[in-house]
């Protein structure tokens, strides 16, 4: 009888321990799955992205020649589209690249000098490319980054003198591709959506145009950009 009692007690204890182990294993499995799912959802802005928004440029255009020296300040406003790819590393460092395409209003600025009227215009289209390097704060979740790249944009200049129209450039639009630097911030408020703001400085670039054999005009541009966008992260 004592043996039967002891065996029954041992069997009961074994069943209880086995059940406890199974429950513990199940809970650990659930926790691991939840952590993996959370990690997958909160991917730190990794992957492809596309987006769009608005941009505002504080442009500075300079014309210089033998008898011309003026600075102009057209301020184009318009839309910007962006697409790229980025990766958040294990140490929360972010690295990525992107292309952006801008469509601006045809902003212009004019100045009068005696009987001549000088006018400059900013080209409505621009395209750029940037590398982004930043740090991801997963408890926010926020991405702070700096960027460096190139941007192609253009400007045209005209001179109306009395009843005679004379171009100061050989073509209607001069094209510039200067370097640019900047910084920005992205805030992720859903599994796929984020809000983003950038500030950019585009370095000065100049081109010389030979109007006549003995007459040249130098056109130079630089600008400061502000952009606000909504981004969809795949």
C-alpha positions in Angstrom: 0.0 0.0 0.0 2.8 2.4 0.9 4.4 1.6 -2.5 1.2 2.3 -4.4 0.9 5.6 -2.5 4.4 6.7 -3.2 4.1 5.8 -6.9 0.9 7.7 -7.2 2.4 10.7 -5.5 5.5 10.6 -7.8 3.3 10.3 -10.8 1.2 13.2 -9.8 4.2 15.4 -9.1 5.6 14.4 -12.5 2.4 15.4 -14.3 2.3 18.7 -12.5 5.9 19.5 -13.4 5.4 18.5 -17.0 2.3 20.7 -17.2 4.2 23.6 -15.7 7.0 23.2 -18.1 4.6 23.1 -21.1 2.9 26.3 -19.8 6.2 28.0 -19.3 7.4 27.0 -22.8 4.1 28.2 -24.3 4.4 31.6 -22.5 8.1 32.0 -23.6 7.1 31.2 -27.2 4.3 33.7 -27.2 6.6 36.4 -25.7 9.2 35.7 -28.4 6.6 35.8 -31.1 5.3 39.1 -29.8 8.8 40.6 -29.5 9.6 39.4 -33.1 6.4 40.9 -34.4 7.0 44.2 -32.6 10.6 44.2 -34.0 9.3 43.6 -37.5 6.7 46.4 -37.2 9.1 48.8 -35.7 11.8 48.4 -38.3 13.4 51.8 -37.8 12.5 53.2 -41.2 14.3 50.3 -43.0 13.2 49.6 -46.6 12.0 51.4 -49.7 9.9 54.6 -49.3 8.1 57.2 -51.5 6.5 60.5 -50.5 5.5 64.0 -51.5 4.9 67.4 -50.0 5.7 71.1 -50.5 8.9 73.1 -50.7 9.9 76.7 -50.5 13.2 78.1 -51.9 14.9 81.3 -50.8 16.9 81.8 -54.0 19.7 84.2 -54.7 20.7 84.9 -58.3 23.5 87.2 -59.3 24.3 88.8 -62.6 27.7 90.4 -63.2 29.2 92.1 -66.3 31.1 95.1 -67.4 28.1 97.3 -66.8 25.8 95.0 -64.8 26.1 94.0 -61.2 22.8 93.0 -59.5 21.4 90.4 -57.1 17.9 89.0 -57.4 15.7 87.2 -55.0 13.0 85.1 -56.6 11.2 82.8 -54.2 9.6 79.8 -55.9 7.1 77.6 -54.1 5.9 74.2 -55.2 5.6 70.5 -54.8 8.4 67.9 -54.2 8.4 64.2 -54.7 10.9 61.8 -53.2 11.8 58.1 -53.4 14.6 56.0 -51.9 15.9 53.2 -49.8 17.3 53.2 -46.2 18.5 50.7 -43.6 18.6 51.0 -39.8 21.5 49.0 -38.4 21.6 47.1 -35.1 23.2 50.1 -33.4 20.3 52.3 -34.6 22.5 54.1 -37.1 20.5 54.8 -40.3 22.0 55.0 -43.8 20.2 55.5 -47.0 19.9 57.2 -50.4 17.2 59.0 -52.3 16.1 61.0 -55.4 13.8 64.0 -55.3 12.0 65.9 -58.0 10.7 69.4 -57.6 8.0 71.4 -59.5 8.1 75.1 -58.7 6.0 78.1 -59.7 7.8 80.3 -62.3 9.1 82.8 -59.8 11.0 85.9 -61.2 12.5 89.1 -60.0 13.2 92.3 -61.9 15.3 95.4 -61.5 15.4 98.6 -63.6 18.5 100.5 -64.6 18.1 103.7 -66.7 16.3 102.5 -69.8 17.0 98.8 -69.3 15.0 96.3 -67.3 16.8 93.2 -66.0 14.7 90.1 -65.2 15.7 86.7 -63.9 13.5 83.5 -63.6 14.0 80.3 -61.8 13.4 77.1 -63.8 10.3 75.3 -62.7 11.8 71.8 -62.6 14.6 70.6 -60.4 16.1 67.1 -59.6 18.4 66.0 -56.9 20.0 63.1 -55.1 21.2 62.7 -51.5 22.9 60.3 -49.1 21.4 60.3 -45.6 23.1 59.3 -42.4 21.3 59.5 -39.1 20.3 57.9 -35.8 17.0 56.2 -34.9 15.3 56.8 -31.5 13.0 53.8 -31.3 11.1 55.0 -28.2 9.8 58.1 -30.1 10.0 56.7 -32.9 12.0 59.5 -34.5 14.9 59.6 -37.1 17.3 62.5 -37.0 19.7 62.7 -40.0 22.0 64.8 -42.0 22.3 64.7 -45.8 24.7 65.6 -48.6 24.1 65.5 -52.3 23.7 67.2 -55.7 20.9 69.2 -57.2 20.3 70.3 -60.8 18.3 73.5 -61.2 18.3 76.4 -63.6 17.8 80.1 -64.1 17.3 82.4 -67.1 18.0 86.1 -67.5 16.7 88.7 -69.9 17.4 92.4 -70.6 14.7 94.7 -72.1 16.5 97.8 -73.4 14.2 100.5 -74.8 12.3 98.7 -77.7 15.1 96.2 -78.2 15.2 92.9 -76.5 18.6 91.4 -75.8 19.3 88.1 -74.1 22.0 88.1 -71.4 22.5 84.4 -71.7 23.0 82.2 -74.8 19.9 80.1 -73.9 16.6 80.7 -72.1 17.8 78.7 -69.1 21.2 78.1 -67.6 21.6 74.8 -65.8 23.5 74.4 -62.5 24.4 71.3 -60.5 25.9 72.4 -57.2 26.5 70.4 -54.0 24.0 70.7 -51.2 24.0 69.8 -47.5 21.2 69.7 -44.9 19.5 68.0 -42.0 16.0 66.7 -41.2 13.7 64.8 -39.0 11.2 62.0 -39.6 8.5 60.9 -37.1 6.7 57.6 -37.6 3.1 57.6 -36.5 2.0 54.3 -38.0 3.2 51.0 -39.4 3.9 52.6 -42.8 3.4 56.4 -42.5 5.8 59.1 -41.3 6.0 62.9 -41.4 9.3 64.5 -42.5 10.8 67.9 -42.6 14.1 69.0 -44.3 16.2 72.1 -44.5 18.8 72.3 -47.3 21.6 74.7 -48.3 22.5 74.6 -52.0 26.0 76.0 -52.6 26.7 78.9 -55.1 27.4 77.9 -58.7 28.3 80.3 -61.5 28.5 80.2 -65.3 29.9 82.7 -67.8 28.0 83.5 -71.0 29.7 85.2 -73.9 27.1 87.6 -75.4 29.5 89.2 -77.9 33.2 88.8 -78.7 34.2 91.3 -76.1 31.3 91.0 -73.6 30.6 88.4 -71.0 27.8 88.0 -68.3 28.3 85.8 -65.3 25.2 84.2 -63.8 25.3 82.6 -60.3 22.7 80.9 -58.1 22.5 79.7 -54.5 19.6 78.9 -52.3 18.2 77.7 -49.0 15.3 75.2 -49.1 12.6 74.2 -46.6 10.6 71.0 -47.4 7.7 69.3 -45.5 6.6 65.8 -46.7 4.5 62.8 -45.9 6.3 59.5 -46.5 5.0 55.9 -47.1 7.4 53.3 -45.9 7.1 49.8 -47.5 
